[in-house]
């Protein structure tokens, strides 16, 4: 990350704020529950969140399989903010639903780590997916639109997006399908002429169904979604796109679609040979690829005997899925290592940034002394020409800066390494005061217990910053 990017935004981190993240995700709940707790009126939601005592900033992140609140709170009111936000969130949902045990909570350093992993795609259902990076960007844009965000979360979200893009470029963690849904879509692309102008019917709106729709979303196809109820299908399509249909209407579509993916949790045969044969009676010569991701199978094996039908099951996908999983797992490991380096790097930068008010004070005192001696010198020689005066002044500036450059560089390096005691002693000896700070330096900064950066890395990071 370029030096100017950090320089432009770094003061945002030096604030009197603590970070809080509350999230409800696919890991611990279902799609209908996520839909029930969704924030539908963002303006009202942001207004209410900002009205909670202690909440300074907020970003709402909503996707098809996660709802997250990122908050900047005053340090003394983090717990009360958490309780108040949970109370508000619970009141917004139907009374029959309970958030207890479903919400994950992170604070402080964990929030930044989670946000970076989220932007990289390591916390996604499909590891390394690209969509989440755009969703993180858009959530920040909406927070700005509804006046929910300030400098701190703006900086963190922009930083996370840059790290997300950088890690993807360096590791290719977003390449290669890893979920059954994405593997199924990959197979369909191979079998159906790259899916150009194809129509797709998905039956199932659970976890597997979500992964299918997410994989299809980049292809810009006409997609129909059916589930046990129209409400479930609608809940999925509202966040991922597509057209919700009833199961009865889905059967009528079998005569006109090119791809049918079945991904339900039904413990019985859902589509028999007779049912599909009847549904396709008018167009039984049309090619139809059926991919059954259900376990147990929802499509009767004899369906493969029908003319124009090509039936694939979960067994046909296991080989490609395992190969891609191994590849992406190794990339995910490298991605985590890069995230750790970015956090160390940011930590070093912020430690150095906290020292800048004292460094500026040293330079001001040196320049005051330089200026005083320069004015004494020109008083003694009143016949200097304007050009000579300029040369002398530039010379005194160069001398002062030359004397200070190496000591200041050492101070900054010590600050980056977290050598607080040494820096404090040096500042007391140099200026008689180690407590000079810019407004707000008591606030958010990364913790001092991060892994130490190897010396070679420290040199490289210093050059990069």
C-alpha positions in Angstrom: 0.0 0.0 0.0 1.5 3.3 -1.1 2.7 5.8 1.5 0.3 8.5 0.5 -2.7 6.3 1.0 -1.9 5.8 4.7 -0.8 9.4 5.1 -4.0 10.8 3.8 -6.2 8.8 6.2 -4.1 7.9 9.2 -5.3 10.6 11.5 -8.7 8.9 11.4 -7.3 6.1 13.5 -6.0 8.4 16.2 -9.4 9.0 17.8 -11.1 8.3 21.1 -13.1 5.4 19.6 -13.4 1.6 20.3 -14.5 -0.8 17.6 -17.5 -3.2 17.9 -18.8 -5.8 15.4 -22.1 -7.7 15.8 -22.9 -10.3 13.1 -25.5 -12.8 12.2 -24.2 -15.2 9.4 -24.8 -18.4 7.5 -22.6 -20.2 10.0 -25.1 -20.0 12.9 -28.6 -19.4 11.4 -30.8 -20.0 8.3 -31.7 -17.8 5.4 -35.3 -17.2 6.7 -33.9 -15.9 10.0 -31.4 -13.7 8.2 -34.2 -12.3 6.1 -36.3 -11.7 9.3 -33.6 -9.6 10.9 -32.7 -7.6 7.8 -32.6 -3.8 8.0 -35.2 -2.8 5.4 -35.3 1.0 5.9 -31.6 2.0 6.0 -32.2 5.6 6.7 -34.3 4.8 9.8 -31.8 2.1 10.9 -28.8 4.5 10.7 -30.7 7.2 12.5 -31.6 4.8 15.4 -28.1 3.4 15.6 -26.6 6.9 15.8 -29.1 7.9 18.4 -27.8 5.2 20.8 -25.6 6.7 23.5 -22.0 6.0 22.8 -22.4 5.1 19.1 -20.3 7.4 17.0 -20.2 5.7 13.6 -22.0 2.7 12.0 -21.8 0.7 8.9 -24.5 -1.9 8.0 -23.3 -4.8 5.8 -26.1 -7.0 4.4 -25.6 -9.9 1.9 -27.6 -13.0 1.2 -25.8 -14.9 3.9 -24.7 -12.3 6.5 -25.9 -9.3 8.4 -23.2 -7.3 10.1 -23.0 -4.1 12.1 -19.6 -2.3 12.4 -19.6 0.4 15.1 -17.3 3.0 16.5 -18.1 3.6 20.1 -16.7 5.6 23.0 -14.3 3.5 25.0 -16.3 3.8 28.2 -19.6 2.6 26.7 -18.7 -0.4 24.5 -20.7 -2.9 26.6 -23.8 -0.6 26.9 -23.6 0.1 23.2 -23.6 -3.6 22.5 -26.6 -4.3 24.7 -28.5 -1.3 23.3 -27.8 -2.3 19.6 -28.9 -5.9 20.3 -32.1 -4.7 21.9 -32.9 -2.5 18.9 -32.0 -5.3 16.5 -34.3 -7.8 18.4 -37.2 -5.4 18.4 -37.0 -5.0 14.6 -37.7 -8.7 14.0 -40.8 -10.8 14.5 -41.5 -11.6 18.2 -41.3 -15.3 17.6 -37.5 -15.1 16.7 -34.7 -14.7 19.2 -31.2 -13.4 18.6 -29.8 -15.2 21.7 -26.9 -17.5 20.8 -26.9 -16.5 17.1 -25.0 -13.3 17.3 -21.2 -13.3 17.1 -19.4 -10.3 18.7 -15.9 -8.9 18.1 -14.2 -5.9 19.7 -11.1 -3.9 19.1 -8.3 -5.6 17.2 -10.6 -8.6 16.3 -12.9 -6.2 14.4 -10.1 -5.1 12.0 -8.9 -8.7 11.6 -12.4 -9.9 10.8 -13.0 -7.0 8.3 -9.8 -7.8 6.5 -10.6 -11.5 6.3 -14.1 -10.6 5.1 -12.8 -8.3 2.3 -10.4 -11.0 1.2 -13.2 -13.6 1.2 -11.8 -15.9 3.8 -15.0 -15.7 5.9 -17.3 -16.3 2.9 -19.3 -19.5 2.2 -17.2 -19.7 -1.0 -13.6 -19.0 0.1 -12.1 -16.1 -1.9 -15.4 -15.0 -3.6 -15.2 -11.7 -5.4 -18.7 -10.5 -4.7 -18.0 -9.7 -1.0 -15.4 -7.1 -1.9 -17.9 -5.1 -3.9 -20.5 -5.6 -1.1 -18.1 -4.2 1.5 -17.5 -1.1 -0.8 -21.2 -0.6 -1.4 -22.0 -0.9 2.3 -19.6 2.0 3.0 -21.2 4.0 0.2 -24.6 3.5 1.8 -23.3 4.4 5.2 -22.0 7.7 3.8 -25.3 8.3 2.0 -27.3 7.9 5.2 -24.8 9.8 7.3 -23.9 6.9 9.4 -20.1 6.8 9.0 -17.2 9.0 10.0 -13.4 9.1 9.5 -12.6 6.0 11.5 -14.8 3.4 9.7 -14.3 5.2 6.4 -10.5 4.6 6.8 -10.9 1.0 7.9 -13.3 0.0 5.1 -11.2 1.7 2.5 -8.1 0.0 3.9 -9.8 -3.4 4.0 -10.9 -3.0 0.3 -7.4 -2.2 -0.7 -6.0 -5.2 1.2 -8.7 -7.4 -0.3 -7.8 -6.4 -3.8 -4.1 -6.7 -3.1 -4.3 -10.2 -1.5 -6.5 -11.5 -4.4 -3.9 -10.3 -6.9 -1.0 -11.8 -5.0 -2.5 -15.2 -4.1 -5.3 -15.8 -6.7 -7.4 -17.0 -3.7 -10.5 -16.1 -5.8 -9.6 -18.4 -8.6 -11.0 -21.9 -8.8 -14.4 -23.0 -7.6 -14.6 -24.6 -4.2 -18.3 -25.0 -3.2 -20.5 -27.7 -4.7 -22.7 -24.9 -6.1 -19.8 -23.2 -7.9 -18.4 -26.6 -9.1 -21.9 -27.4 -10.5 -22.0 -24.1 -12.3 -18.5 -24.8 -13.7 -19.7 -28.1 -15.0 -22.7 -26.4 -16.6 -20.5 -23.9 -18.3 -18.5 -26.7 -19.8 -21.5 -28.6 -21.0 -23.7 -25.8 -22.2 -21.6 -23.6 -24.5 -20.4 -21.3 -21.7 -24.0 -20.8 -20.7 -24.6 -18.2 -23.4 -28.3 -17.2 -23.5 -29.3 -20.1 -21.3 -32.2 -20.2 -18.8 -31.7 -21.8 -15.4 -34.1 -23.2 -12.8 -32.9 -23.7 -9.2 -35.0 -25.7 -6.8 -33.8 -25.1 -3.2 -33.0 -22.0 -1.3 -30.7 -23.3 1.5 -26.9 -23.1 1.8 -26.3 -25.1 -1.4 -28.8 -23.0 -3.3 -27.2 -19.8 -2.2 -23.8 -21.0 -3.5 -25.4 -21.9 -6.8 -27.0 -18.4 -7.2 -23.8 -16.7 -6.2 -21.9 -18.6 -8.8 -24.5 -17.8 -11.4 -24.7 -14.1 -10.5 -21.6 -13.2 -12.6 -23.1 -14.8 -15.8 -26.1 -12.5 -16.0 -28.5 -15.2 -16.9 -32.3 -15.6 -16.5 -32.6 -17.5 -13.3 -35.8 -18.9 -11.6 -35.7 -20.0 -8.0 -38.2 -22.3 -6.4 -38.3 -23.6 -2.8 -40.7 -25.2 -0.3 -42.6 -21.9 -0.1 -42.6 -18.9 -2.3 -41.5 -16.8 0.7 -38.2 -18.7 1.0 -37.5 -18.3 -2.7 -38.4 -14.6 -2.5 -36.0 -14.1 0.5 -33.1 -15.5 -1.5 -33.8 -13.7 -4.8 -34.2 -10.3 -3.0 -30.5 -10.4 -2.1 -29.0 -12.4 -5.0 -31.2 -11.7 -7.9 -33.4 -14.0 -9.9 -37.1 -14.6 -10.2 -39.0 -16.5 -7.4 -41.5 -19.0 -8.5 -43.8 -21.6 -6.9 -43.0 -25.3 -7.2 -46.0 -25.8 -9.5 -44.8 -23.0 -11.8 -41.3 -24.5 -11.7 -42.6 -27.7 -13.2 -44.0 -25.8 -16.1 -40.6 -24.2 -16.7 -39.0 -27.6 -17.2 -40.0 -27.4 -20.9 -38.2 -24.2 -21.5 -35.0 -24.1 -19.3 -31.6 -25.4 -20.3 -30.3 -26.1 -16.8 -32.0 -27.5 -13.7 -30.1 -27.6 -10.4 -31.8 -29.3 -7.5 -30.3 -28.5 -4.1 -32.9 -29.3 -1.3 -32.7 -31.0 2.0 -35.8 -33.2 1.3 -35.2 -36.8 2.4 -37.1 -38.2 -0.6 -37.4 -38.2 -4.4 -38.7 -34.9 -5.5 -38.6 -35.3 -9.2 -39.6 -38.6 -10.7 -39.2 -39.8 -14.2 -43.0 -39.6 -14.8 -43.2 -36.0 -13.4 -40.4 -34.7 -15.6 -41.7 -36.6 -18.6 -45.1 -35.1 -18.2 -43.7 -31.6 -17.7 -41.6 -31.9 -20.9 -44.3 -33.6 -23.0 -44.6 -30.8 -25.5 -40.9 -30.3 -25.9 -39.3 -33.6 -25.0 -36.5 -33.2 -27.6 -35.1 -30.1 -25.9 -31.7 -30.6 -24.2 -31.8 -30.3 -20.5 -28.9 -30.7 -18.1 -30.0 -31.7 -14.6 -27.5 -31.4 -11.7 -28.8 -33.0 -8.4 -26.8 -31.6 -5.5 -29.1 -33.1 -2.9 -28.2 -35.8 -0.4 -30.1 -38.1 -0.6 -30.8 -37.7 -4.2 -33.9 -35.7 -5.1 -34.0 -36.7 -8.8 -35.0 -40.3 -9.7 -32.0 -42.0 -11.5 -34.3 -43.3 -14.3 -34.8 -39.7 -15.3 -31.5 -40.1 -17.2 -33.2 -42.4 -19.6 -35.5 -39.7 -20.9 -34.6 -38.2 -24.4 -32.7 -35.0 -24.2 -31.9 -35.3 -20.5 -28.4 -35.3 -19.1 -28.3 -36.1 -15.4 -25.4 -35.4 -13.1 -25.3 -36.0 -9.4 -23.2 -34.9 -6.4 -20.8 -37.9 -7.1 -19.9 -36.4 -10.4 -18.7 -33.2 -8.7 -16.6 -34.6 -5.9 -13.4 -34.9 -7.9 -13.2 -31.3 -9.2 -14.5 -30.0 -5.8 -11.7 -31.7 -3.8 -9.0 -30.6 -6.3 -10.2 -27.0 -6.1 -10.6 -27.1 -2.4 -6.9 -28.2 -1.9 -5.7 -25.5 -4.2 -7.8 -22.7 -2.7 -7.0 -23.9 0.9 -3.3 -23.3 0.2 -4.1 -19.9 -1.2 -6.2 -19.1 1.8 -3.3 -19.9 4.1 -1.1 -17.5 2.1 -3.8 -14.9 2.3 -4.0 -15.1 6.0 -0.2 -14.6 6.2 -0.5 -11.5 4.0 -3.3 -10.2 6.2 -1.1 -10.6 9.3 1.7 -8.7 7.5 -0.7 -5.9 6.6 -1.8 -5.6 10.2 1.8 -5.5 11.4 2.6 -2.9 8.8 -0.3 -0.7 9.8 0.6 -1.1 13.5 4.1 0.0 12.8 2.9 3.0 10.8 0.5 4.1 13.6 3.2 3.8 16.2 5.3 6.0 14.2 2.4 8.4 13.5 1.9 8.9 17.3 5.4 10.2 17.5 4.9 12.8 14.8 3.8 15.7 17.1 7.0 15.3 19.1 9.1 15.1 15.9 7.4 18.3 14.6 8.2 20.0 18.0 11.9 19.1 17.6 12.0 20.5 14.1 10.2 23.7 15.2 12.6 24.3 18.1 15.6 23.6 15.8 14.2 26.0 13.2 13.6 28.7 15.8 17.2 28.4 16.9 18.4 28.4 13.3 16.4 31.5 12.5 17.7 33.3 15.6 21.3 32.7 14.7 20.7 33.5 11.0 19.2 36.9 11.9 22.2 37.6 14.2 24.6 36.8 11.3 22.9 39.1 8.8 22.9 41.9 11.4 26.7 41.7 11.4 27.0 41.9 7.6 24.5 44.4 6.3 26.1 44.5 2.8 24.8 41.0 1.8 23.0 40.9 -1.5 19.5 39.4 -1.6 21.0 36.4 -3.4 23.7 35.9 -0.8 21.0 36.1 2.0 19.0 33.4 0.3 22.1 31.2 -0.1 23.0 31.6 3.6 19.4 30.9 4.7 19.3 27.7 2.6 22.6 26.7 4.0 21.4 27.0 7.6 18.3 25.0 6.8 20.4 22.3 5.2 22.7 22.1 8.2 19.8 21.9 10.7 18.0 19.3 8.8 21.2 17.3 8.3 22.0 17.3 12.0 18.5 16.1 12.8 17.8 13.6 10.0 19.6 10.5 11.4 18.4 10.9 15.1 14.9 11.5 13.9 15.1 8.4 11.6 16.3 6.3 14.6 13.4 7.6 16.7 10.9 6.7 14.1 12.3 3.2 13.7 12.2 2.7 17.4 8.6 3.9 17.5 7.7 1.4 14.7 9.2 -1.4 16.6 7.3 -0.6 19.8 10.3 0.5 21.8 8.2 2.8 23.9 10.5 3.2 26.8 13.5 4.1 24.6 11.5 6.6 22.7 10.2 8.2 25.9 13.7 8.5 27.3 15.1 10.0 24.1 12.3 12.6 23.9 12.8 13.6 27.5 16.5 14.1 26.8 15.9 16.0 23.6 13.0 18.3 24.5 12.4 17.7 28.1 8.9 16.3 27.5 7.7 12.9 26.1 4.0 13.6 26.5 3.3 15.8 23.5 0.5 14.4 21.5 -1.9 15.4 18.8 -5.6 15.5 19.7 -7.1 12.1 20.1 -3.9 9.9 20.3 -5.3 8.1 23.3 -7.8 6.4 21.0 -7.9 3.5 18.6 -4.6 2.0 17.6 -3.5 -1.5 17.0 -2.4 -3.5 20.0 1.2 -3.9 21.0 1.1 -7.7 21.2 1.2 -8.4 17.4 3.8 -10.8 16.1 7.2 -9.1 15.7 8.2 -8.4 12.1 11.5 -10.0 11.1 14.3 -7.4 10.5 14.4 -7.9 6.7 10.6 -7.4 6.6 10.9 -4.3 8.8 13.4 -2.8 6.3 11.2 -3.6 3.3 8.0 -2.3 5.1 9.8 0.9 6.0 10.8 1.4 2.4 7.2 0.7 1.3 5.6 3.1 3.8 
